[in-house]
Amino acid sequence: MAASRIATYRIQLTPDVGFADVVGRFDHLRGLGVSHVYLSPVTEAVPGSTHGYDVVDHGAVRAELGGADGLFALLDAAAERDMAVLVDHVPNHVAVGRPELNRPWWALLRDGEGSAASRWFDVDWDGGAGRVVLPVLGEPLDELLARRDVEVVAGDDGGRLRIGELHLPLADGTASLAPMEAVGAQHYRLVHWRSPERNVRRFFTIDDLVAVCVEHEEVAVVVDTVPRLLADHPGFGGVRVDHVDGLADPGAYLAGLRAIVGPDRWVLVEKILAPDERLPAPWPVDGTTGYEHAAVLEHAMLDRAGWATMADRWQRWTGDARPFRAWELEARREVLA
């Protein structure tokens, strides 16, 4: 029997606050009237991550938190108390700052456009002249080469290109090349991190978080591993879907996710609704994470009489007489570009 929906309580998981620590809080939370404990992402993330949204493997429960066994023990404890657990689900992106931790990204960089992993990512191959543009350099490449800070390292995995602490895969047949030749023979091109060149879709403007294509079934199957793993457990209360607007077809993805978790569990989406905007009716969800409610509360604490004064001072300070709405649209277009 599903836990009654009364109140949620969010817990931020970290290497110091794992699944066992959460179990130790259940009795206190139940006494407060909490029905659902909402956890930050539980999938494998960059080691040491304190937020968990930098996912490197959707197919595994994060070992630093207690692994799959720890998560199931947590769900058992919730069910014993007639409570349930909501899991933060991140289908939009993966972390690529340490490529060796991310198997699809590693395969893409190693094998290029012909890689099976190319279905995972949105890459403008024409815009990159057939290569992935990697904005990872902190100094000009010729200076790094001159100082011998670029090294070809042999290994059982086909070898690596090492640039400081960054490790990148080598294309087949390039492990025997000198560093200068090896750099130019890869399926990726190295540029300075301040370079405007990009040809991979990202999470907003964050280079270390690359968007994934869950519109492809073989990608969605991996990304949805954890919801599928938990779906039959009575202590599983549902999912909160991170950044749903980053998906190519949110409705189709949510329909698939709903089929996995079932009709009686929560599917909530992180979506910022404008004041006159409503969730698309066909989406099989139970609502949003509540940003619109927070906006209403914030407005209650604002003095609208001060708006004209603020707008006047802004225009005099900037020398731009355009209304705020014009500034807002310009900023939004700049981010989208």
C-alpha positions in Angstrom: 0.0 0.0 0.0 1.4 3.4 -1.0 2.2 5.9 1.7 -0.3 8.7 2.1 0.9 12.0 0.7 1.1 14.3 3.6 4.4 16.2 3.5 7.9 15.8 2.0 11.3 16.5 3.5 14.4 16.8 1.4 17.7 15.4 2.4 20.9 16.3 0.6 23.1 13.2 0.2 26.9 13.6 0.3 29.8 11.2 1.0 29.3 12.1 4.7 25.5 11.7 4.6 24.6 8.4 3.0 21.6 6.1 3.0 22.3 4.7 6.5 22.4 8.2 7.9 19.0 8.9 6.4 17.5 5.8 8.0 18.6 7.1 11.4 16.4 10.2 10.8 13.2 8.4 9.8 11.6 8.2 13.3 12.1 11.8 14.0 10.7 12.8 10.6 7.7 10.5 11.0 7.0 12.2 14.3 7.0 15.5 12.5 4.3 14.3 10.1 6.6 13.6 7.1 5.2 11.0 4.7 7.9 11.1 2.0 11.6 11.7 2.3 12.9 13.3 -0.9 16.5 12.4 -1.7 19.0 14.2 -3.9 20.3 12.1 -6.8 21.4 8.6 -5.9 23.1 7.6 -9.2 26.9 7.3 -9.5 28.4 10.8 -9.5 31.9 12.4 -9.6 33.7 11.1 -6.5 33.4 13.5 -3.6 30.4 15.4 -5.1 28.4 17.1 -2.5 25.3 17.6 -4.7 25.1 14.5 -6.9 23.8 16.2 -10.1 27.1 15.5 -11.8 26.1 12.0 -12.8 28.7 9.8 -14.5 26.8 6.5 -14.6 23.0 6.3 -14.6 23.2 2.6 -14.5 24.6 2.4 -10.9 23.6 3.5 -7.4 26.3 5.7 -6.0 28.8 3.6 -4.0 29.8 6.5 -1.7 26.2 6.7 -0.4 26.0 3.0 0.3 25.3 1.4 -3.1 22.2 -0.5 -4.1 22.1 -2.6 -0.9 22.1 0.6 1.2 19.3 2.1 -0.9 17.1 -1.0 -0.6 17.8 -1.0 3.2 16.6 2.6 3.3 13.4 1.7 1.3 12.8 -1.2 3.7 13.0 1.1 6.6 10.7 3.6 5.0 8.1 1.0 4.2 8.2 -0.4 7.8 7.1 3.1 9.0 4.4 3.6 6.3 6.7 6.2 4.7 8.1 6.4 1.2 11.1 7.8 -0.6 11.2 10.1 -3.5 14.3 10.0 -5.7 15.7 13.0 -7.6 16.1 11.7 -11.2 18.5 13.4 -13.6 17.7 12.4 -17.2 19.0 15.6 -18.9 22.8 15.4 -18.6 26.0 13.7 -17.5 29.2 15.0 -16.1 32.2 14.8 -18.4 34.9 16.8 -16.5 36.7 13.5 -15.8 36.0 11.5 -19.1 37.4 8.3 -17.7 34.5 8.0 -15.3 31.8 8.3 -18.1 31.8 5.3 -20.4 29.6 6.7 -23.2 31.5 10.0 -23.3 34.9 8.1 -23.3 33.7 6.0 -26.2 32.5 9.0 -28.1 35.9 10.8 -27.7 37.8 7.6 -28.6 35.7 6.5 -31.6 34.2 9.7 -33.0 31.0 10.0 -35.0 30.9 6.3 -35.9 30.8 5.3 -32.2 27.6 3.6 -30.9 27.9 6.2 -28.1 27.2 9.0 -30.6 23.5 8.3 -30.0 23.9 9.6 -26.5 24.9 13.1 -27.3 23.9 16.0 -29.5 27.0 16.8 -31.5 27.2 19.2 -34.4 29.7 17.2 -36.4 29.6 19.6 -39.3 30.3 22.6 -37.0 33.3 20.8 -35.5 34.7 19.6 -38.8 34.0 16.0 -37.8 35.4 16.3 -34.3 34.2 17.1 -30.8 35.3 20.5 -29.7 36.7 20.2 -26.1 37.1 23.6 -24.3 39.5 22.1 -21.7 42.8 24.0 -22.1 44.0 26.6 -19.5 46.9 27.7 -21.7 47.7 27.7 -25.4 48.3 24.2 -26.7 51.7 25.0 -28.2 53.0 26.2 -24.8 51.8 23.0 -23.1 53.5 21.0 -25.8 56.7 23.0 -25.5 56.8 22.3 -21.7 56.0 18.6 -22.3 52.8 18.9 -20.3 51.0 16.8 -22.9 51.9 13.2 -22.7 50.9 10.0 -24.5 50.4 7.3 -21.9 50.3 3.6 -22.9 47.8 1.3 -21.3 45.5 -1.7 -21.7 42.6 0.6 -22.6 44.3 1.7 -25.8 46.3 4.5 -24.2 45.5 8.0 -23.0 46.4 11.6 -23.8 47.3 13.2 -20.5 47.2 17.0 -20.1 47.9 17.8 -16.4 45.2 15.9 -14.5 43.0 15.5 -17.5 42.9 12.1 -19.2 41.5 11.6 -22.7 41.2 8.5 -24.8 43.3 7.9 -27.9 41.9 6.9 -31.2 42.9 3.5 -32.6 46.4 3.5 -34.0 47.6 6.8 -32.4 49.2 5.5 -29.2 52.6 5.3 -30.8 52.6 8.9 -32.0 54.5 11.8 -30.5 52.3 14.1 -28.4 52.1 16.8 -31.1 51.0 14.4 -33.8 48.7 12.5 -31.4 46.8 15.7 -30.5 45.9 16.3 -34.1 44.9 12.7 -34.8 42.0 12.4 -32.4 38.2 12.6 -32.8 38.3 15.7 -30.7 39.9 19.1 -30.9 41.3 20.8 -27.9 40.6 24.5 -27.4 41.0 27.0 -24.6 38.2 27.0 -22.1 37.4 30.6 -22.9 37.0 29.9 -26.6 33.5 30.6 -27.9 33.7 27.4 -29.9 31.2 24.7 -28.9 29.5 21.9 -30.8 28.0 19.8 -28.1 24.7 20.5 -26.4 25.3 21.3 -22.7 23.3 21.8 -19.5 22.8 25.6 -19.9 26.4 27.0 -20.3 28.2 24.4 -18.1 30.9 22.7 -20.1 31.3 19.8 -17.6 27.7 18.9 -17.9 26.8 17.5 -21.3 23.1 16.9 -22.3 22.1 13.3 -23.2 19.5 12.2 -25.7 16.8 10.2 -23.8 14.6 10.5 -26.9 16.6 7.5 -28.1 15.3 4.3 -26.5 18.7 2.7 -26.0 19.8 5.8 -24.0 16.6 6.1 -22.0 16.9 2.4 -21.0 20.2 3.1 -19.2 19.2 6.5 -17.8 16.1 5.0 -16.2 17.9 2.1 -14.6 17.3 3.3 -11.0 13.6 4.0 -11.3 13.2 0.6 -12.9 15.2 -1.0 -10.1 13.1 0.5 -7.4 9.7 0.4 -9.1 8.3 -2.7 -7.3 9.5 -1.8 -3.8 6.7 -0.6 -1.4 9.0 2.0 0.1 9.6 3.7 -3.3 7.3 6.8 -3.6 8.3 8.2 -7.0 10.6 10.6 -8.7 11.4 14.3 -9.1 12.5 14.9 -12.6 15.4 17.4 -12.9 15.3 20.1 -15.6 12.5 18.6 -17.7 12.6 21.4 -20.2 16.1 20.2 -21.3 14.6 17.2 -22.9 13.8 17.0 -26.6 10.3 15.6 -26.1 9.4 15.9 -22.4 5.9 14.4 -22.9 7.2 11.2 -24.5 9.9 10.8 -22.0 7.5 11.3 -19.1 5.1 8.8 -20.5 7.8 6.2 -20.5 8.9 7.1 -17.0 5.3 6.9 -15.8 5.0 3.4 -17.3 8.0 2.4 -15.3 7.0 3.8 -11.8 3.3 3.0 -12.2 0.2 5.1 -11.8 0.2 5.5 -8.0 3.6 7.0 -7.4 4.6 10.6 -7.7 6.1 11.9 -10.8 7.0 15.6 -10.2 8.9 17.8 -12.6 11.3 20.7 -12.1 9.8 23.3 -14.3 9.7 27.1 -13.8 6.2 28.2 -14.9 5.6 31.8 -15.9 2.7 33.4 -14.1 0.3 32.7 -17.0 1.7 29.3 -17.9 0.3 25.9 -17.1 1.8 22.4 -17.3 1.0 20.7 -20.6 -2.2 18.7 -20.0 -1.0 15.5 -21.7 2.0 15.2 -19.4 1.4 12.2 -17.1 2.7 14.0 -14.0 1.4 15.0 -10.5 2.7 18.5 -10.6 5.9 20.6 -10.3 8.4 21.0 -7.5 6.7 24.2 -6.5 8.7 27.1 -7.9 5.5 28.9 -8.8 4.4 28.6 -5.2 7.7 30.1 -4.0 7.2 33.0 -6.5 3.8 33.8 -5.0 5.3 33.8 -1.5 8.1 36.1 -2.6 5.7 38.5 -4.1 3.9 38.8 -0.8 7.1 40.1 0.7 7.7 42.7 -2.0 6.6 46.3 -1.9 5.3 47.1 -5.4 5.3 50.8 -4.7 9.1 50.6 -4.9 9.1 49.3 -8.5 9.0 52.6 -10.2 11.9 54.0 -8.1 14.0 50.9 -8.8 13.3 51.1 -12.6 14.1 54.8 -12.7 17.4 54.2 -10.9 18.3 51.3 -13.2 17.7 53.3 -16.3 19.7 56.3 -15.0 22.6 54.0 -13.9 22.8 52.1 -17.2 21.8 55.0 -19.5 19.3 52.6 -21.2 15.7 53.7 -21.2 14.3 50.4 -22.3 11.7 48.8 -20.0 12.8 45.8 -17.9 11.0 43.4 -20.2 13.3 44.3 -23.0 16.3 43.6 -20.9 14.9 40.3 -19.8 14.3 39.1 -23.4 17.8 40.2 -24.4 19.3 38.2 -21.5 17.2 35.1 -22.3 18.3 35.2 -26.0 21.9 35.6 -25.0 21.7 32.4 -22.8 19.9 30.5 -25.6 22.6 31.6 -28.1 
